[in-house]
Amino acid sequence: MTQLLQSAFAAAAKLPAEEQDALGRALLAELHSEGTIDALIESRPDALASLAARARAEFSGGRTESLDPERI
């Protein structure tokens, strides 16, 4: 385990039990989500390549706009 992760767990351990459980659920959901995304990409590399090509075409065609963090 890295030092950063150990520090994060130590900080989380100081939270009330309900907040610890909420953080645990969020972390597990994130880890599951990442695994699902990785598995989908591995099983369908053609789909990812297709999405990337579409994104490049939209950018080249001027059909994209800059991300404005204030509008998220």
SELO-61676 format. One record per residue: y, x, z of N, C-alpha, C, CB in turn. Coordinates in pm, whole numbers, plus 50000, padded with zeros to 5 digits. Atoms other than C-alpha are relative to their C-alpha. Glycine has a CB too. Example, Ala and Ser with C-alpha at 12.3 -4.5 7.8 and 13.67 -1.06 7.14 Angstrom:
<atoms>
498815008950000495505123050780501205009050000500034990150125498814991849994498945136750714501094992350073500465004149858
</atoms>
This chain:
<atoms>
498835008650000500005000050000501235009150000500004990250124498794992050008503435013549913500874998150125500794996649874499095000849887506125020250172500894987649988500865012750009499145011650020508324993150019499274987150037500484999349854500755012149967505594966950046499734999150150498674999649922500184999949855504864977450403501274995550071499595014050049498735004149940508554973350486500234985149983501165007949938499825014350026508624938950325499104991850092499694996849853500915007249912505564927750523500475000950146498585005549986499514998549863507054941650845501184990550024500425014650028498865009249987510264921850783499514985650003501005002049885500535013650005508264890650697499314996450132499024998449883500715002549875506254894251019500944995650112499255012550043499015003849898509464888651217500504985649980501185009749997499575013750028510034854451057499184990050081499864997049849500795010649937508964821851222498744997049916500854987150019501295002650066505404810951137500154991449874499054993250097499835008750117506554783350899500565007749881500914988250033499424992050109508664807850699499015010349949501295006950048501044990650043505824833050693499024992949906499265006050122500935007550084503514806350552500624996849865499574987150071499325003150126506084796250290500075012449912501424994550027499954987550075506534832550187498625003849948500575011350088501374997150043502774837450175499574991449883499044998050115500345008950112502314806949953500735004249872500354985550034499224995950117505094818649721499445012949939501485002050038500564987550048503634853649696498674997949930499845009850115501305002750061500134840949625500164992649867499134991850094499765007350125501464816749361500505009549892501024988650022499474990250096503384845149194498895009149949501115008350065501114991350040500344867849193499034992649909499275005450123500895008050085498184839849049500634997849863499684986450068499295002450125500814832148785499965012449911501454996050028500024987650077501024868648677498615002549941500425011850088501364998250049497234870448648499694990649886499004998150111500225009950105497174838848440500705004249871500484986250044499254995850118499864851648205499335012049936501465003450038500674988150054498124885348167498724996149928499685009950112501255004250063494814868148090500264993049867499214990750095499675006950125496424845847828500435009849893501104989750024499544990050097498114875347659498835008249949501065009350064501174992150040494884895347658499084992049908499245004750122500925008150081492934866347510500604995949866499604987650077499335004250123495534858447241501135009449962500534985850016498914990850035497464889747137500754995549876499445014049978499335005050120498214872846805501104990050035498984993349905499005009849959500114845346987501255007050052499434990650109498864992649949502334870347166500755006749885499555010650104499364993750116502984888946840500784989749919498955006849911499325010850072503894855946676501294995950070499084987949985498795003449925506344846946953501055010949988499654997750147499064988950012507904881546933500655000049862499295013550025499455000550135508324878446556501024988749986498884998349897499055011250004509974844446596501295003450073499384987550060498824996249924512334858246860500865009849922499605006150136499254990350080513304887546637500704993149884499075011249947499415007250112513924863946344501194991750045498954991149934498875007949949516124841346555501185009150033499574992050125498934990649968518094871346679500665005249873499465011750084499464994850127518464885946329500794989449925498865005249912499335011050068519514851846199501234994850075499044988849979498825004249926522254848846459499834986950076501154998849908500265012749931520584819446632499745001750149498824993149936500144997749855520654834646980501395001950059499095012350029498734997449933523394838547236499755008750122500694986850041500114991349884524054862847518499724991850125501295008450019500325006549874522684853947858501205000650093498765006550066498915000749903525354842548101499394996350134501114989849956500615002949870524014845648457500674988450076500025012450086499305010949932526634820748574499534986449953501505001249978500475012750055525054793748358498534997250027500244999649853501435001849971521514798048486499844990350114499315013450034
</atoms>
